[in-house]
Amino acid sequence: MGKPFDREEQTTGEHPYRVVLADDDFLFRPLLKRLIRGEPGLEVAADAGDGAELLALLSVLRSAPQMAILDITMPNLGGIDTTSRIKAAYPGLKVLIVSIHREPEYVREAISAGADGYVLKEDVDTELFPAIEKIRRGGAYFSAHLNAGDAL
């Protein structure tokens, strides 16, 4: 996999925080893109229908994204495997899982793969931007409706 951008490249206050998305839901992904594009200081650098497509896009982007937002259940390459591959190839890239799955085993797998946060799709309207901001500042974020303690 090619790495055209500096793996540790960071954003400054002058540049938008660049996000890439992967979700196979043809209704949810455009909604997520619109939400992010409507938030000052954020930019959608690329989006894909599955993890394999996203990894291919990452290999050709000229400017580093700072965060990947991934669904868990996608065809070809799901969010858990995509997270592991992202963390191996681009260790500075933050990963936020956005999923319908609230079961502790999904959260546990996401954490083990290296995810920095996990937001339920039902909570995106209230928790997406707080999650992005907390992860951006180096923290971890888990939806209020998750019992993350059960997953650890």
Backbone as CSV, one residue per row, in Angstrom:
resi,resn,N_x,N_y,N_z,CA_x,CA_y,CA_z,C_x,C_y,C_z
1,MET,0.849,-1.166,0.000,0.000,0.000,0.000,0.895,1.229,0.000
2,GLY,0.674,2.132,-0.948,1.449,3.355,-1.017,1.048,4.329,0.071
3,LYS,1.988,5.165,0.471,1.729,6.153,1.514,2.216,7.511,1.026
4,PRO,1.445,8.209,0.176,1.924,9.453,-0.397,1.976,10.606,0.591
5,PHE,1.217,10.533,1.696,1.272,11.624,2.662,2.079,11.209,3.871
6,ASP,2.611,12.206,4.570,3.390,11.967,5.778,2.499,11.351,6.838
7,ARG,2.873,10.180,7.331,2.040,9.452,8.287,1.815,10.235,9.566
8,GLU,2.683,11.126,9.916,2.539,11.889,11.160,2.122,13.337,10.892
9,GLU,1.751,13.652,9.658,1.354,15.004,9.312,0.196,15.461,10.202
10,GLN,0.302,16.646,10.743,-0.729,17.177,11.626,-1.338,18.428,11.008
11,THR,-2.558,18.713,11.419,-3.238,19.912,10.959,-2.890,21.077,11.875
12,THR,-2.961,22.288,11.338,-2.804,23.482,12.156,-4.143,24.177,12.212
13,GLY,-4.232,25.229,12.984,-5.477,25.963,13.101,-5.937,26.561,11.782
14,GLU,-5.029,26.744,10.836,-5.361,27.353,9.553,-6.032,26.381,8.599
15,HIS,-5.823,25.110,8.792,-6.324,24.106,7.866,-7.475,23.329,8.498
16,PRO,-8.408,22.897,7.681,-9.516,22.103,8.246,-9.038,20.732,8.713
17,TYR,-9.764,20.188,9.645,-9.534,18.835,10.132,-10.139,17.910,9.097
18,ARG,-9.303,17.091,8.466,-9.727,16.266,7.337,-10.188,14.888,7.801
19,VAL,-11.374,14.514,7.333,-12.019,13.262,7.711,-12.270,12.433,6.465
20,VAL,-12.086,11.120,6.569,-12.494,10.188,5.524,-13.578,9.287,6.103
21,LEU,-14.492,8.841,5.248,-15.647,8.045,5.680,-15.720,6.733,4.920
22,ALA,-16.203,5.694,5.599,-16.530,4.437,4.920,-17.809,3.887,5.547
23,ASP,-18.842,3.783,4.719,-20.132,3.235,5.149,-20.860,2.784,3.890
24,ASP,-21.407,1.579,3.914,-22.082,1.054,2.735,-23.552,1.463,2.660
25,ASP,-24.068,2.139,3.661,-25.467,2.570,3.671,-25.616,3.787,2.758
26,PHE,-26.277,3.597,1.625,-26.373,4.650,0.616,-27.249,5.822,1.064
27,LEU,-27.977,5.685,2.143,-28.741,6.808,2.709,-27.963,7.499,3.836
28,PHE,-27.297,6.733,4.665,-26.606,7.297,5.826,-25.329,8.039,5.437
29,ARG,-24.533,7.479,4.523,-23.246,8.094,4.167,-23.408,9.518,3.640
30,PRO,-24.343,9.792,2.718,-24.509,11.188,2.277,-24.960,12.117,3.417
31,LEU,-25.773,11.604,4.322,-26.202,12.387,5.473,-24.999,12.741,6.351
32,LEU,-24.165,11.766,6.607,-22.971,11.985,7.407,-22.045,13.006,6.740
33,LYS,-21.877,12.888,5.435,-21.050,13.851,4.694,-21.598,15.265,4.829
34,ARG,-22.909,15.418,4.683,-23.533,16.745,4.801,-23.347,17.318,6.204
35,LEU,-23.516,16.485,7.214,-23.323,16.946,8.595,-21.904,17.460,8.804
36,ILE,-20.936,16.691,8.371,-19.539,17.067,8.572,-19.176,18.302,7.760
37,ARG,-19.612,18.346,6.514,-19.310,19.507,5.672,-19.958,20.785,6.201
38,GLY,-21.037,20.645,6.951,-21.718,21.811,7.516,-21.067,22.331,8.789
39,GLU,-20.098,21.633,9.303,-19.436,22.025,10.547,-18.145,22.787,10.226
40,PRO,-18.037,24.036,10.678,-16.812,24.814,10.413,-15.570,24.094,10.939
41,GLY,-14.533,24.128,10.136,-13.267,23.531,10.538,-13.118,22.062,10.184
42,LEU,-14.175,21.443,9.635,-14.104,20.041,9.227,-14.232,19.930,7.717
43,GLU,-13.607,18.912,7.155,-13.663,18.679,5.711,-13.711,17.176,5.453
44,VAL,-14.551,16.757,4.526,-14.581,15.358,4.100,-13.587,15.225,2.941
45,ALA,-12.487,14.529,3.199,-11.434,14.375,2.196,-11.772,13.293,1.179
46,ALA,-12.505,12.262,1.610,-12.869,11.149,0.731,-13.919,10.310,1.437
47,ASP,-14.694,9.577,0.633,-15.643,8.635,1.220,-15.710,7.395,0.348
48,ALA,-16.091,6.289,0.997,-16.079,4.993,0.330,-17.228,4.141,0.839
49,GLY,-17.555,3.103,0.067,-18.634,2.200,0.414,-18.211,1.006,1.252
50,ASP,-16.896,0.822,1.421,-16.396,-0.259,2.275,-14.942,0.021,2.629
51,GLY,-14.404,-0.808,3.517,-13.047,-0.598,3.985,-11.982,-0.763,2.917
52,ALA,-12.158,-1.711,2.020,-11.168,-1.917,0.960,-11.076,-0.687,0.062
53,GLU,-12.217,-0.126,-0.282,-12.239,1.082,-1.115,-11.588,2.249,-0.362
54,LEU,-11.856,2.360,0.933,-11.261,3.442,1.713,-9.743,3.305,1.774
55,LEU,-9.244,2.104,2.016,-7.796,1.899,2.062,-7.145,2.258,0.728
56,ALA,-7.807,1.935,-0.374,-7.287,2.312,-1.693,-7.245,3.836,-1.836
57,LEU,-8.279,4.510,-1.351,-8.303,5.977,-1.410,-7.197,6.582,-0.545
58,LEU,-6.985,6.028,0.642,-5.923,6.535,1.520,-4.560,6.451,0.851
59,SER,-4.360,5.419,0.047,-3.056,5.230,-0.596,-2.769,6.256,-1.680
60,VAL,-3.781,7.008,-2.123,-3.560,8.000,-3.180,-3.837,9.439,-2.750
61,LEU,-4.323,9.646,-1.548,-4.560,11.017,-1.086,-3.232,11.750,-0.939
62,ARG,-3.210,12.985,-1.373,-1.976,13.773,-1.297,-1.831,14.494,0.038
63,SER,-2.930,14.728,0.704,-2.899,15.418,1.983,-3.526,14.516,3.041
64,ALA,-2.869,14.404,4.160,-3.271,13.454,5.188,-4.599,13.811,5.839
65,PRO,-5.502,12.846,5.924,-6.673,13.042,6.788,-6.230,12.807,8.229
66,GLN,-6.998,13.347,9.156,-6.677,13.149,10.558,-7.565,12.095,11.212
67,MET,-8.723,11.797,10.585,-9.652,10.838,11.181,-10.372,10.046,10.108
68,ALA,-10.604,8.771,10.415,-11.461,7.912,9.596,-12.696,7.578,10.423
69,ILE,-13.852,7.725,9.800,-15.118,7.360,10.439,-15.655,6.159,9.684
70,LEU,-15.821,5.034,10.408,-16.128,3.758,9.769,-17.361,3.094,10.357
71,ASP,-18.138,2.467,9.495,-19.185,1.554,9.920,-18.507,0.215,10.227
72,ILE,-19.159,-0.617,10.999,-18.582,-1.939,11.286,-18.934,-2.946,10.202
73,THR,-20.205,-3.058,9.879,-20.637,-4.087,8.927,-20.717,-3.489,7.527
74,MET,-19.697,-3.814,6.731,-19.626,-3.388,5.335,-19.171,-4.580,4.514
75,PRO,-19.539,-4.623,3.236,-19.063,-5.716,2.380,-17.558,-5.594,2.127
76,ASN,-16.980,-6.648,1.660,-15.558,-6.712,1.274,-14.597,-6.589,2.447
77,LEU,-14.628,-5.488,3.167,-13.754,-5.303,4.320,-14.501,-4.450,5.337
78,GLY,-14.841,-5.049,6.460,-15.610,-4.358,7.485,-14.774,-3.394,8.309
79,GLY,-15.437,-2.700,9.209,-14.807,-1.656,9.993,-13.736,-2.126,10.960
80,ILE,-13.906,-3.303,11.546,-12.909,-3.801,12.493,-11.588,-4.093,11.769
81,ASP,-11.649,-4.853,10.674,-10.437,-5.152,9.909,-9.834,-3.886,9.301
82,THR,-10.685,-2.975,8.854,-10.193,-1.712,8.295,-9.461,-0.916,9.362
83,THR,-10.012,-0.879,10.568,-9.357,-0.171,11.672,-7.964,-0.739,11.919
84,SER,-7.851,-2.058,12.006,-6.540,-2.693,12.226,-5.552,-2.313,11.138
85,ARG,-5.992,-2.323,9.904,-5.095,-2.002,8.788,-4.712,-0.529,8.785
86,ILE,-5.656,0.334,9.119,-5.351,1.767,9.201,-4.305,2.012,10.280
87,LYS,-4.504,1.430,11.451,-3.580,1.659,12.563,-2.188,1.117,12.260
88,ALA,-2.105,0.045,11.481,-0.798,-0.505,11.100,-0.092,0.392,10.082
89,ALA,-0.827,0.882,9.100,-0.220,1.667,8.020,-0.123,3.156,8.335
90,TYR,-1.067,3.683,9.104,-1.152,5.119,9.396,-1.415,5.304,10.898
91,PRO,-0.431,5.063,11.738,-0.677,5.056,13.189,-1.204,6.377,13.746
92,GLY,-0.957,7.483,13.084,-1.447,8.778,13.564,-2.887,9.068,13.198
93,LEU,-3.485,8.246,12.355,-4.854,8.463,11.903,-5.827,7.956,12.959
94,LYS,-6.672,8.850,13.452,-7.675,8.484,14.458,-8.815,7.741,13.779
95,VAL,-9.465,6.831,14.522,-10.582,6.062,13.979,-11.776,6.166,14.914
96,LEU,-12.898,6.575,14.347,-14.172,6.624,15.058,-15.112,5.635,14.380
97,ILE,-15.627,4.698,15.143,-16.617,3.749,14.638,-18.003,4.358,14.836
98,VAL,-18.828,4.317,13.801,-20.225,4.746,13.881,-21.049,3.547,13.431
99,SER,-21.844,2.994,14.358,-22.482,1.714,14.086,-23.859,1.592,14.738
100,ILE,-24.662,0.688,14.194,-25.940,0.346,14.821,-25.738,-0.677,15.936
101,HIS,-24.585,-1.317,15.969,-24.327,-2.408,16.908,-23.951,-1.877,18.281
102,ARG,-24.742,-2.210,19.290,-24.491,-1.748,20.646,-23.972,-2.861,21.555
103,GLU,-23.897,-4.080,21.035,-23.459,-5.221,21.842,-21.993,-5.049,22.263
104,PRO,-21.686,-5.412,23.526,-20.321,-5.236,24.047,-19.234,-5.891,23.202
105,GLU,-19.541,-7.033,22.569,-18.496,-7.697,21.775,-18.044,-6.845,20.591
106,TYR,-18.951,-6.063,19.992,-18.559,-5.178,18.888,-17.660,-4.057,19.397
107,VAL,-18.026,-3.485,20.528,-17.224,-2.412,21.115,-15.842,-2.951,21.491
108,ARG,-15.804,-4.123,22.089,-14.555,-4.766,22.489,-13.656,-4.995,21.271
109,GLU,-14.228,-5.514,20.191,-13.447,-5.756,18.972,-12.925,-4.451,18.387
110,ALA,-13.740,-3.410,18.408,-13.317,-2.107,17.882,-12.139,-1.562,18.689
111,ILE,-12.235,-1.645,20.010,-11.152,-1.183,20.879,-9.888,-1.997,20.621
112,SER,-10.023,-3.305,20.534,-8.862,-4.176,20.281,-8.198,-3.862,18.950
113,ALA,-8.993,-3.468,17.955,-8.456,-3.137,16.636,-7.767,-1.774,16.625
114,GLY,-8.023,-0.965,17.666,-7.372,0.338,17.745,-8.291,1.533,17.597
115,ALA,-9.604,1.325,17.586,-10.545,2.443,17.448,-10.392,3.410,18.612
116,ASP,-10.513,4.688,18.310,-10.408,5.741,19.311,-11.769,6.119,19.893
117,GLY,-12.833,5.656,19.250,-14.171,5.964,19.742,-15.215,5.135,19.044
118,TYR,-16.432,5.180,19.614,-17.533,4.367,19.101,-18.825,5.134,19.375
119,VAL,-19.516,5.520,18.318,-20.777,6.243,18.426,-21.869,5.423,17.754
120,LEU,-22.986,5.281,18.444,-24.131,4.604,17.840,-24.751,5.510,16.784
121,LYS,-25.191,4.919,15.677,-25.811,5.721,14.624,-27.019,6.488,15.142
122,GLU,-27.735,5.899,16.090,-28.902,6.586,16.650,-28.517,7.838,17.437
123,ASP,-27.241,7.972,17.795,-26.771,9.115,18.569,-25.963,10.125,17.752
124,VAL,-25.841,9.904,16.455,-25.017,10.771,15.615,-25.449,12.228,15.712
125,ASP,-26.741,12.482,15.773,-27.212,13.866,15.794,-26.714,14.645,17.006
126,THR,-26.488,13.992,18.125,-26.039,14.687,19.331,-24.592,14.384,19.722
127,GLU,-24.033,13.282,19.243,-22.717,12.868,19.733,-21.588,12.893,18.705
128,LEU,-21.906,13.061,17.426,-20.838,13.019,16.414,-19.781,14.085,16.655
129,PHE,-20.184,15.321,16.790,-19.194,16.390,16.912,-18.471,16.384,18.254
130,PRO,-19.147,16.089,19.377,-18.380,15.918,20.623,-17.376,14.761,20.529
131,ALA,-17.739,13.682,19.833,-16.820,12.550,19.663,-15.614,12.965,18.833
132,ILE,-15.852,13.623,17.715,-14.741,14.071,16.863,-13.808,14.972,17.655
133,GLU,-14.375,15.923,18.395,-13.552,16.879,19.140,-12.748,16.195,20.250
134,LYS,-13.374,15.304,20.990,-12.656,14.626,22.078,-11.522,13.757,21.529
135,ILE,-11.799,13.027,20.454,-10.768,12.184,19.846,-9.667,13.048,19.239
136,ARG,-10.048,14.133,18.611,-9.092,15.064,18.016,-8.098,15.562,19.066
137,ARG,-8.564,15.748,20.291,-7.717,16.256,21.382,-6.971,15.142,22.117
138,GLY,-7.087,13.905,21.602,-6.312,12.808,22.169,-7.076,11.896,23.117
139,GLY,-8.368,12.137,23.305,-9.157,11.288,24.190,-9.846,10.162,23.439
140,ALA,-10.624,9.416,24.180,-11.460,8.360,23.604,-12.914,8.744,23.860
141,TYR,-13.816,8.287,22.999,-15.231,8.645,23.141,-16.101,7.424,22.881
142,PHE,-17.092,7.231,23.749,-18.060,6.149,23.574,-19.450,6.705,23.821
143,SER,-20.400,6.355,22.959,-21.776,6.841,23.087,-22.310,6.645,24.499
144,ALA,-23.088,7.609,24.920,-23.697,7.547,26.255,-24.600,6.322,26.412
145,HIS,-25.190,5.849,25.316,-26.079,4.701,25.375,-25.361,3.350,25.372
146,LEU,-24.053,3.394,25.295,-23.246,2.177,25.385,-22.807,2.001,26.818
147,ASN,-22.733,0.782,27.248,-22.103,0.514,28.531,-20.698,0.039,28.217
148,ALA,-19.813,1.013,27.942,-18.454,0.697,27.507,-17.710,-0.126,28.556
149,GLY,-18.084,0.019,29.821,-17.430,-0.770,30.867,-17.629,-2.264,30.659
150,ASP,-18.775,-2.654,30.105,-19.022,-4.061,29.812,-18.098,-4.591,28.723
151,ALA,-17.638,-3.694,27.870,-16.803,-4.103,26.735,-15.342,-4.238,27.120
152,LEU,-14.961,-3.647,28.225,-13.537,-3.656,28.610,-13.173,-4.850,29.453
